[in-house]
Amino acid sequence: MPLWKANAKNVWAKVDLSGMALNVDVILCAPGPSLIPVERQPGVMIAALTKAYPVIKPDFWFGMDDPACYDRALWAECFAKVVNGAMKKIKVADRLCCYAPFTYFADLNKRDNYTSIVDELSEPETFLWKQHTLGVALHVLMWMGARRIYLNGVDLRPTGGKDYVDGARKELTPLLRKQNQMLFNEQFSFIKNLAAAAHEKGIRIISCTPDSPLNKRIGYCDLQTALKAARARVPDPGIIMHCLELAAQKAGVPLPLTMDGIRKSLESAKAKSGPRMPLKQGAPTVVNIASLPGA
């Protein structure tokens, strides 16, 4: 398993997230100008690339560049972050990245036949490195079991005179814009070929980015339509019961509960689980937060 994390004793351990995203649709958000803000919600995983944060507050974030390329507040966020394994010893605000909450480090490796990763999703030795975070994110998400991945904000070109979605960063110089476009051209071929190979394995990569050049190659779906389809698989909230009502139901006591019904329910529960220790309540202890370690 090519994903690692450090524990409190600085001991590195492998992390197995394979299958964690089965039966969950993914909205993969890139920082392109057309990025549509979307919130975390049941039935769908919100994943974000690089500078899509802080516009997007995702379930999973991916970034393979140096921390200086991203908003520093990112490293205090408690959503999952997948970063380049080479960042293990890099510091952010005088603290090693490996101690940032919920941060996982990926082993990366270049390869020419990148479409073959769809045949190696059960136990990959490394994640695909094609010089861009998008490729790593797609590989990780498919390894996690995602079978429908929707691309939001993957413009692959400046749109409306903008290089990034508002709030991502300042606009680029002409030289940096040219370099970006060279990368976008490579990503176009990459996504087109990977989507075709993935489709044969029952995995769909679909564009939700209006006017993206990918739309004619991998298909387009309106973002709200994709979200609606994902939410349709969310279970109904059902009847939310009080624990005493549930105990009554198990004891055969009719609802709505009366005091006599509560007594019978508790007697039935006590007979099954044994007596409970009484709670003792005293004066509260005031904690001096400023004196705690790390304050």
C-alpha distance (Angstrom), angle and dihedral (degrees) to the residues before:
residue distance angle dihedral
M1 . . .
P2 3.80 . .
L3 3.82 98.0 .
W4 3.81 124.0 91.8
K5 3.78 142.0 -178.9
A6 3.80 135.0 -173.0
N7 3.79 121.6 -127.8
A8 3.81 128.0 -148.5
K9 3.83 90.3 -83.3
N10 3.82 90.9 53.6
V11 3.80 90.6 -111.9
W12 3.79 112.7 146.3
A13 3.79 118.6 -132.7
K14 3.79 133.4 -179.1
V15 3.79 117.4 -109.6
D16 3.81 121.2 -145.6
L17 3.82 111.8 -158.6
S18 3.79 94.8 155.4
G19 3.79 111.5 137.6
M20 3.81 93.6 11.1
A21 3.81 91.9 118.8
L22 3.80 99.0 45.4
N23 3.82 112.5 139.5
V24 3.80 90.8 10.1
D25 3.81 123.4 112.9
V26 3.80 116.4 -138.6
I27 3.79 127.9 -142.2
L28 3.80 104.0 -159.2
C29 3.80 108.5 -160.0
A30 3.80 122.2 -157.4
P31 3.83 123.3 -174.7
G32 3.81 95.1 -110.5
P33 3.83 119.0 140.9
S34 3.81 93.4 -103.2
L35 3.83 95.1 53.1
I36 3.80 109.5 142.3
P37 3.82 112.4 -146.1
V38 3.79 110.8 -118.9
E39 3.80 128.8 179.5
R40 3.78 130.2 -139.0
Q41 3.80 110.8 -90.8
P42 3.80 142.1 160.4
G43 3.78 118.1 -76.0
V44 3.79 97.5 24.2
M45 3.79 136.3 70.7
I46 3.78 114.8 -136.7
A47 3.80 110.1 -149.9
A48 3.79 124.5 -178.8
L49 3.78 135.2 -162.1
T50 3.80 126.0 -141.8
K51 3.82 111.7 -62.6
A52 3.80 94.6 16.1
Y53 3.81 82.2 93.4
P54 3.05 126.2 108.1
V55 3.82 90.8 27.0
I56 3.80 86.4 57.0
K57 3.82 121.5 41.3
P58 3.80 98.2 -161.6
D59 3.78 140.0 -173.4
F60 3.82 88.8 -125.5
W61 3.80 128.7 21.3
F62 3.82 126.6 -165.7
G63 3.79 127.4 -160.7
M64 3.79 127.9 155.7
D65 3.82 99.3 178.7
D66 3.79 131.0 87.7
P67 3.84 113.7 -70.2
A68 3.81 89.1 -113.5
C69 3.82 87.0 73.7
Y70 3.81 92.1 65.0
D71 3.79 141.6 58.8
R72 3.81 105.1 -82.7
A73 3.81 92.3 -137.5
L74 3.80 86.4 69.7
W75 3.80 90.7 79.3
A76 3.81 92.0 60.4
E77 3.81 93.5 51.3
C78 3.81 117.9 108.3
F79 3.79 98.7 -142.1
A80 3.81 118.9 102.9
K81 3.80 117.0 -82.3
V82 3.81 125.1 -165.6
V83 3.79 113.5 -161.8
N84 3.79 140.5 168.9
G85 3.79 112.0 -73.6
A86 3.81 88.5 -131.6
M87 3.81 88.7 70.1
K88 3.81 94.1 70.6
K89 3.81 93.7 106.7
I90 3.81 99.0 34.9
K91 3.79 117.6 111.5
V92 3.78 130.3 -137.3
A93 3.82 115.2 -166.5
D94 3.83 89.7 -12.9
R95 3.80 92.8 -52.6
L96 3.79 127.4 106.5
C97 3.80 114.8 -110.9
C98 3.79 89.8 -128.5
Y99 3.81 88.8 69.9
A100 3.80 94.7 53.1
P101 3.83 109.5 112.8
F102 3.81 118.4 -92.1
T103 3.82 94.2 -2.1
Y104 3.81 120.2 153.8
F105 3.79 126.2 -169.2
A106 3.80 121.3 -140.8
D107 3.79 127.9 -148.3
L108 3.81 107.1 -135.9
N109 3.78 133.7 -163.1
K110 3.80 134.6 178.0
R111 3.77 119.9 -124.5
D112 3.79 135.4 170.3
N113 3.81 99.0 -146.2
Y114 3.80 93.7 57.9
T115 3.80 96.1 159.3
S116 3.81 87.8 69.3
I117 3.81 89.6 76.4
V118 3.82 88.9 84.7
D119 3.81 87.4 66.5
E120 3.82 93.1 52.2
L121 3.80 103.4 48.2
S122 3.80 97.9 119.3
E123 3.82 97.8 63.8
P124 3.81 113.3 2.2
E125 3.80 115.4 -177.3
T126 3.80 92.0 -150.1
F127 3.78 137.9 -1.8
L128 3.78 120.2 -106.1
W129 3.80 117.2 -93.0
K130 3.81 116.3 -163.4
Q131 3.80 95.7 157.0
H132 3.81 93.6 -89.5
T133 3.79 137.0 85.4
L134 3.81 92.5 -133.3
G135 3.80 92.0 69.9
V136 3.81 92.9 49.4
A137 3.81 91.5 48.5
L138 3.81 93.5 51.2
H139 3.81 91.4 48.3
V140 3.82 93.2 48.8
L141 3.81 93.4 45.7
M142 3.80 92.9 50.4
W143 3.83 89.3 47.5
M144 3.81 87.8 52.4
G145 3.81 88.4 57.2
A146 3.80 102.9 -100.3
R147 3.78 110.2 157.6
R148 3.81 99.5 176.4
I149 3.80 118.0 44.3
Y150 3.80 118.8 178.2
L151 3.82 118.9 -161.0
N152 3.80 114.5 -138.3
G153 3.81 119.5 -176.3
V154 3.82 95.1 6.3
D155 3.81 94.0 137.6
L156 3.82 95.1 150.1
R157 3.81 89.1 -155.1
P158 3.82 140.1 45.4
T159 3.79 111.5 -76.3
G160 3.79 126.2 -160.0
G161 3.80 90.0 -3.6
K162 3.81 91.6 -57.9
D163 3.79 129.8 117.4
Y164 3.82 96.6 -165.4
V165 3.77 139.4 18.2
D166 3.80 113.4 -84.3
G167 3.79 109.7 -83.6
A168 3.82 95.9 26.9
R169 3.82 99.2 94.9
K170 3.79 143.6 -59.0
E171 3.78 119.5 -61.4
L172 3.79 118.5 -86.4
T173 3.77 131.4 -106.0
P174 3.82 115.5 -110.0
L175 3.82 90.1 -103.0
L176 3.82 94.0 52.1
R177 3.81 90.2 44.0
K178 3.81 89.2 55.4
Q179 3.80 91.1 50.0
N180 3.79 90.5 48.6
Q181 3.80 91.6 51.9
M182 3.80 91.0 53.2
L183 3.80 88.1 55.0
F184 3.81 91.7 46.6
N185 3.81 90.7 53.3
E186 3.81 89.5 53.7
Q187 3.82 91.0 47.1
F188 3.80 90.9 51.9
S189 3.81 91.8 59.0
F190 3.79 91.3 40.4
I191 3.82 95.5 53.3
K192 3.80 93.4 41.4
N193 3.82 93.2 53.8
L194 3.81 96.1 38.7
A195 3.82 91.9 49.2
A196 3.80 90.5 53.1
A197 3.82 92.4 50.0
A198 3.81 92.1 44.5
H199 3.82 91.7 49.7
E200 3.80 89.4 61.7
K201 3.82 87.9 57.9
G202 3.80 94.1 49.4
I203 3.81 95.2 -99.0
R204 3.80 118.4 126.5
I205 3.80 124.8 -155.8
I206 3.80 106.9 -171.1
S207 3.78 132.0 179.2
C208 3.80 119.7 -122.2
T209 3.81 91.2 173.2
P210 3.83 113.9 109.1
D211 3.82 113.4 -129.6
S212 3.81 94.3 6.1
P213 3.82 112.3 149.6
L214 3.81 85.9 -128.6
N215 3.80 92.9 68.5
K216 3.80 94.5 83.3
R217 3.80 91.8 46.4
I218 3.81 106.6 43.4
G219 3.81 101.6 16.2
Y220 3.79 132.6 -104.1
C221 3.80 132.8 -111.8
D222 3.79 127.1 179.4
L223 3.82 109.7 -110.5
Q224 3.80 94.5 -126.7
T225 3.80 90.1 52.5
A226 3.81 90.0 52.1
L227 3.81 91.7 49.1
K228 3.80 91.9 47.7
A229 3.81 91.1 52.7
A230 3.82 90.8 50.2
R231 3.80 93.7 48.0
A232 3.80 90.8 50.6
R233 3.82 88.1 71.5
V234 3.80 94.3 53.4
P235 3.84 111.3 110.0
D236 3.79 118.7 -111.1
P237 3.84 111.4 -97.9
G238 3.81 89.5 -118.9
I239 3.80 124.6 -167.4
I240 3.80 110.0 -34.6
M241 3.80 106.6 -146.6
H242 3.77 134.0 -161.0
C243 3.81 111.5 -119.4
L244 3.83 90.0 -114.3
E245 3.80 90.8 53.6
L246 3.78 89.7 51.0
A247 3.82 90.8 49.2
A248 3.80 89.1 49.6
Q249 3.75 91.6 50.8
K250 3.81 91.1 51.6
A251 3.82 90.5 47.6
G252 3.79 92.4 49.9
V253 3.83 93.2 -113.6
P254 3.82 111.9 149.9
L255 3.81 121.6 -116.3
P256 2.99 141.7 -94.5
L257 3.78 90.8 58.4
T258 3.79 125.1 -120.8
M259 3.81 124.6 -166.9
D260 3.79 87.9 -100.0
G261 3.81 89.3 51.7
I262 3.81 91.4 50.6
R263 3.82 89.8 50.9
K264 3.80 92.2 51.2
S265 3.82 91.6 46.1
L266 3.79 92.6 51.5
E267 3.79 92.2 46.7
S268 3.79 89.7 51.7
A269 3.81 92.5 48.3
K270 3.82 91.7 46.0
A271 3.78 91.7 51.9
K272 3.80 89.7 55.3
S273 3.80 100.1 41.9
G274 3.80 104.7 26.4
P275 3.81 129.7 -122.2
R276 3.79 120.5 -35.6
M277 3.77 125.2 -134.1
P278 3.82 112.0 -110.2
L279 3.78 116.4 -113.3
K280 3.79 116.3 -114.9
Q281 3.76 117.0 -149.5
G282 3.79 122.7 -163.2
A283 3.76 137.9 159.2
P284 3.83 113.5 -50.0
T285 3.79 119.1 -105.9
V286 3.80 112.1 -128.6
V287 3.81 112.1 -137.9
N288 3.80 119.6 -144.5
I289 3.81 98.7 -139.4
A290 3.80 92.7 -171.7
S291 3.80 90.1 63.7
L292 3.80 96.1 53.0
P293 3.82 119.7 108.2
G294 3.79 111.5 -90.6
A295 3.81 94.2 19.2
